[in-house]
Amino acid sequence: MRIMKSKAADPTFHVIRDTRRNGKRSTEIVENLGSASEICRKYHVTDADAWARDYVQMLRDTEAAKDHRVLIPFNTSKKIDRDKRNSFNVGYLFLQRIFYQLGLPSICRKIMRTNSFNFDLEAILSRLVYGRILYPSSKLSCYEQSPKLLEQPEFELHQVYRALSVLAQNSDLLQAALYKRSQKLLPRSTGVLFYDCTNYFFETEQESGLRQYGPSKEHRPNPIVQMGLFLDMSGIPLAFSIQPGIQNEQLSLKPLEQQILRDFELSKFVICTDAGLSSEANRKFNNYGERSFITTQSIKKLNKNWKDWCLDPTGWHLEGSSSEYNISSIEDTPENRNKIFYKQAFIEGYGEQRDIPFDQTIIVTYCRKYREYQRNVRNRQIERARRYLEHPASAERHSQNDAKSFITRLHVTGEGEVAEKVEYTLNEDAIAEEARYDGFYVVCTNLDDDPAEIAKVNRHRWEIEESFRIMKTEFEARPVYLQRDDRIMAHFLTCFIALLVYRILEKKLGEEYTCSEIIATLRDMDMLKLGSYGYTPCYTRTELTDALHKASGFRTDYELITPKSMAGIVRRSKGL
C-alpha cells in the first residue's frame, strides 16, 4: 500500500494498493483520507504528508500481522518464574509519541552537552512525565513503578533526584523550546493568552524557601507555593512560574509575561485574567505597545453609579441587531435563554495612582442561561448552609463564595440583651443581595473591538481552570513532598510538561472523550508477554483505543505481536 495525492493547491490523499486483474497490473483505492486541510483540521497536525505516511505504515503493519498463526504451548503443572514481570503497560507509547514529537530527547541531549553529568536525562524526564499522567505519586514511587512500562528503566533512584536539580536550572530553556517545537504539531493561537494563579500545599508544617504560609485556596493549614500558568486560546499550556506562598498573586503576572516577551519572541497579544489578578499595575503594564488586556470585574466592588448602570435593565444590545432592549421584558423562551445581551461604556481617567492616562472600556453582559446557572449554584450553597446550621460549631463564615456566607450569627436577644448562646440563622438579606447579580458578567478592557466578541473571548477562561483541576486531581500534583527549592521547581516543571503532552493528545483525539476516560484507558492498556512468542493485549479494545491508534500511527491491538513487531512499534512511537 502507498499514498497517492492529487496535484491541487489543497491535495486530496488516497491510500492505494497494487493489484493484478486478468493478468494486468492495476491499482485500487483502499481508503480516501480527504484533503490536506481536512487532515490537518481533523487530526490537529500541520504536516498532512507526514501523517499520511504514518497512517499507511500502520495499515501495512496490520496486514503483516494477519499473516501469522502461532500455537503457544502452556503447561498446567509448570509454575511461572519467580520475580519475573510478564505484564507491561503500552499506554505510555501514545504519550511517548508526543514526547518525541516535541523534541524533548534532543533538548535533553543539548542540556547534557552543556553540563557535566553521566545519567540519561531523557530517560528520567520521560518516566517522570509518563508517571505523572499514568501513575501519579512521589518520585520514589514513580521510580519503583517504572518497570511497569514496556521499556525498562536504565537509571538509579539517586540519579532521579540529581536530574531534578538539572531540570530546575533549565526550566526557562525547556519552556521556550517546547513552545517553538509545539508549533510544528498544532497551530498555537497566541493572539489571546489566559493567565491564572493557584496554590499547592505541602505534606509538612515547616516553612522554608518557596514553602510559605499564605492564603490557601483549599483552606489547609500547610505551607504552600503559588503557580502561575499561561494558556493560549486553544487551551494549550504556554509557560508557568512558581512563587513563594506568601507572595501576593497579583505580583506573579508581570515577571512571567516578561519571560514570554523575552524567550518566546511574542510581542502582540491580549492578556485575559480574572478579577483577582486585575490590579491596576497589571492593567497598565499591558496598556503599552501591542499588548492589551481583558479582565473580569466584580460588580459588587464597583462604585454605586457603575453598579446601578450595570444592573439597569434598559439600554442593552444584541449581536447582529441595531435595536435596544429592556432585559426585564425579555420573554423567558428557549430561544432567548442562550442570547447574550451586552452594553458598554468608556471610562476615562488616570486610575488610582493618577500617574499616566489610563482609559478603559467596561462591558457588561447578561444571559438567562448564565442566570440559571448562578441560581443553581446558590441553591446548592443554601442547602449546604442549612446543613451547617445543624452543626453550629462548623457554621463560621469562611469566604464570600462559601455557603457559610449565607449564615448570620446573633449574639443578642430581640430586646437587645446579650445572649448566653450564639444563634445561627440563614441570612435572607445576603441571599437576596446575591440574587441581584444573577446573569450578569462584567469585563474591563483597553481594546476597541466588538464588545460581543470581547465577551466571548473571556468565556474561554474555563480551560485554564480545567487545566489546574487536571493537575490537582488527575495528575495529583499535590500534596508536594519535596523540600529543596530546585526540586520543587522541577516537580512543577514535570507537571507542566505532562499537561502539555496530555493536552496535545487530547486535541488529536477530538472532543468526544473526557480526561478521566483517556487517562484510565492509557493506564489499563497492558500487554501480556508470552515468553519468546511475543505479546498479547490484556485490555479491552474500544472506540477510544481505536482513536488512539489512528492518531498515533501504530497499533497494539493485534491478537499476537511478535517481539520484532513490538520493537518496531516502540521505534515508531519515537518517530524512528
Disulfide bonds with the S-S distance in Angstrom:
none
